[in-house]
Amino acid sequence: MAAKDIAGARGAYRPLAGRRIVVTRARAQAGGLAGKIEELGGEVIEFPTIEIQPPASFAALDAAIARIADYDWLIFTSVNGVEQFLARLECSGKSLADFQSKRVAAIGPPTAERLKGAGISSCLVPEQYQAEGVLDALKPEELRAKRVLIPRAAKAREILPETLRQWGAAVDVVEAYRTVIPTADVPKLRSLLQEGSVDMVTFTSSSTAANFVKLFGGEKLSDILRGTAIGCIGPLTEATVRELGGKADLVSAEFTIPGLVRAMVDFFQHGADTGARPAGA
């Protein structure tokens, strides 16, 4: 494929023209990635492997919000956690003024932007957009004897709360939402993969990759994809892909949707036709 494909009178830059790319994000969140791929000429096949649902009970989150004055830090590890927290905050009759004095950390730019949109503009955002990055941005002495609230998914990595507790913080992890595996048209995607008519499958979290394999009955990832390229956000997702029997063809150095898109463009311009395996943007 040529490095640039001029489309129409506007002369748009369309480096993904002719590429069919599977997006496995939750349907409600797929629009950002899908839109960027389509803007660059790619064809998107939506195959959500995650569905965001409310927790079985909001009791724990509501109780934490009721005693919000007790917390020194709030740490948000996803946009979903922010959305559910704000929704329950509104239901509680409290306002953002009730915790404007709190220290707030957001795991990455999208999470921070959602907080900013709600009126919380002063957030700690780590350079590395994962739990380890948050820990790197904090100092143990800052957390000693502090109370920390982490509203997050029902199932998530424990490194963040466990490390904070080791530092002497009192940490409350509350379930703000849960993820489930949605129904999906597996036979249709399997057929496309077997035909070789899919250029790349993207995974934006370990959960999207793990659930993808579950939807295909637990088969080895390399057997499912049959040589179709795999694009991942970050090394954690890449490690999960490897555990599932696959090999990432690209891993975005920046753990964001724009970073993944830039890595895809680089891959298809410089790697796909030459057999090279770019490992970052």
N, C-alpha and C positions, 0 to 999 in steps of 0.2 A: 504494500500500500504506500502511496506517495505520502511524504511528510505532511503535505497540506492538500486539502480537498476544498476547492473554491465552490461554494454552493450559492447559486442564485445571484441576483444583481448586487446583493449586499457584500459578496465576497467573504462570507463567514469562514472562520478557521474551524475546520471540522476533522480533527485528527482521528476521531473514532468512527468515522463513516464506514459503513459496511461491517461493523463489529456487533455481534450479539452478546450481550453481557447479562448474566443472572444476578439479581439483587436479592439477598436473603434477609434483609432487615425486616423488622415488624412493618406491616402495611402502613400504619399511621406515621412511621418515621422514614419510609423509603423514598418519599418525594424529593428530599434534598439530593440524595445520591442519584436517583433516577433522572431528575431534572438536569443535573450537570452532565450526565452521560449523554442525554438526548441533545442538549445544547451543542455538544461537540460531535454530533452526528451519529452516535451509537444507538442501537436498538436495545431497549431494556426488556428483559423477561423477569417479571416480578414473581418470586417464589419465596414468600415470607416463611421463615422457620421459627419465628417467635411471635407471640401475641401478648400484649400487655394487658393485664387484668388487675382489678382492685384486689387487695389482700382479702383473705378469708374474713378478717375482722379489722376494723380501724381502731379498735380499743386501745392498743398500745401506742399508736401514733397520736390519737386524741389525748391520751394521758400525758404524753411527752409535751405536747403543745400546751396543755393546761398548766404545766409547770415550767414553761419556757424560761422563766426568770431564773431558774436554777442553773441553766447551762452557760458555760463560758464560750464554747465553740459549737458551731454547726458545720458539719462537713457533708457536702452533697457529692455523690459519686456518679450521678446521671441526671439528665434532663427529666426523666420520668420521676425520679425522687423529688425533684423540685416541684413538678406539676402537682403531685399528690399532696405534698406538704402545704403548698399554697392553697389548694382546694380545701383541705381540712382546717387550715388556719382561718379561712373565711367562714367556714361553718361554725367554728368555735366562738366567733364574735370578737376574736382578737385581731390586731392589725400588725403591720410591719413595724410600727412604732414600738411594739412590745419587745422587739429584740434588735433594735438598731444599734445598741451598744455591744452586741455580741460579735465575736470574731467569726468570720465565715470563710470557708474554703470550698472551692469548686474544682472538680477533677480536670476540667478542660474548658476551652473557650465556649462551646455551645451551652454548657451548664452555667457558666458565668454570665453569658448573654441573656439567658432566661431569667436569672436572678436580677440582672440589671434592668430588664424589662419590667420587673415587678417592683423596682425601686431600691434594690440592694446593689449598689454600684461598687462598694469596697469589698472586694473578694481576693483572697489569696488563690492564685492559679499557678500550679507548678509548671516547670519547664517540660517535664515528662508527664504526659496525660494518662497516668495510671496510679494505682495505690502507692506504689513505690515512689512515684514522683511527689505525691503529697507528703509522704514521710520525709523525703529529702528536703522539702521546702520548710519543714517545721524543725524546731529544736526541742530536744527532750525536756530541757528546763522550762520551756514555755508551757508544757503540758502537765508538768508535775502538779498533782492535787487539783487539776482542772476537771470540770465536767463537760463531756462531749456528747453531742447527739448526732447520730448518723442515720438518716432516713434512707432506706435503700430497698433493693429487691429481697425477696424472701431467701433466695439462695445466692450467695456471692462469696468471693474470696475473703478469707479472714485475716489476711496479713495486716490490714490497716487497723482494725480494732484491737487485735492481739498485740501489735507493737505499741500502740498508744497505752494500753494497759500496762505493758512492761515498763513504760516510761513513768508510770505512776498516775495516769489519768483514770477517771471513772467514766467508762464509756457505755452509753445506751445505744444499742443497735435496734432500730424498730422497723418492722415490715411496712413499707409504704406502698408496695405493689408486688405483683408476682408475674412471672412469665410462664406461659404454657406453649405447647406445640400446637399450632393450628392445623386444620385439615388442608391438604394440598393435592394438586393434580400431579402426583408422582409419575404415573404412566406417561403423561404428555411430555414432562421434562426428560424422563429416561429416554424416550424415543428421540428427542432432539439431540441428546448427548450421544446416543448410539449412532445417529446419522452424522455426527461431527459438525453439526450446524450451530454449535455454541462456542464462542471464542474464549469466554472466561466466566468463572463463577466467583463471586466476591463474598468474603466473610468479614464482617465488621466487629465481631466479638467471638470469644470461644463458644458461647452459647449458640450462635448461628451455625457454626460448623458442627457442633455436637448434635444439634437438633436435625440438621440436614441429613446426617448419617442415620439417625433414628428413623426419620421419615422413609429412608430407603432400606429399612429393615435391618440396620446394623452392618451393612456391607462395608468392606474396606473402601476408603475414599477413592483410592486410585482405580479401583474396579468400577465404581460408579461413574467417575468422570472420564475414564478411558482416554487420557491424554489432554483433556480440556484444561486450559490454564487456570490457576488458582491465584486470586489476589487477596491479600490480607492486610488488615490494619494492625501494625505493631507485632512485636515478637511473642506476646502471650497468645495471640490468635494463631500465629505461625506454629508455635509449639503444640497447640491443640490439634491443628491440621496434621502435624507430623505424627502425633499419638494416634490419630484416626486413620493412619495409613496413607496419607497424602504428602505432597511436597509443594510448598508455596513457590510460585513462579515469580511473584513480586511481593515485597513487604514494604508498605509505606513507612518512611522514616518519621514522618509526622503523623501522630495518631488521630487524624481528623479526616472527615469526608473530603475536603479539598486536597489534603495530602494524598489520599488514596487515588483520587482522580488524576492528579499530576503524575503519580507513579504509573497508572494505567496508560496515560498518553505516552510516557517515556518508553514503557514496555512495548507498546504496539508500533511505535516509530522506530525503535532501535533494537528491540529484542525478539519480537515474535517471528519475523521473517529470517532472522539470522541464527536462531537457536539459542541466543544468549538468554540468561536468566537474571534480569535486573533485580536487585534486592533492596530497592528503596527509590524514593523520589529523586 
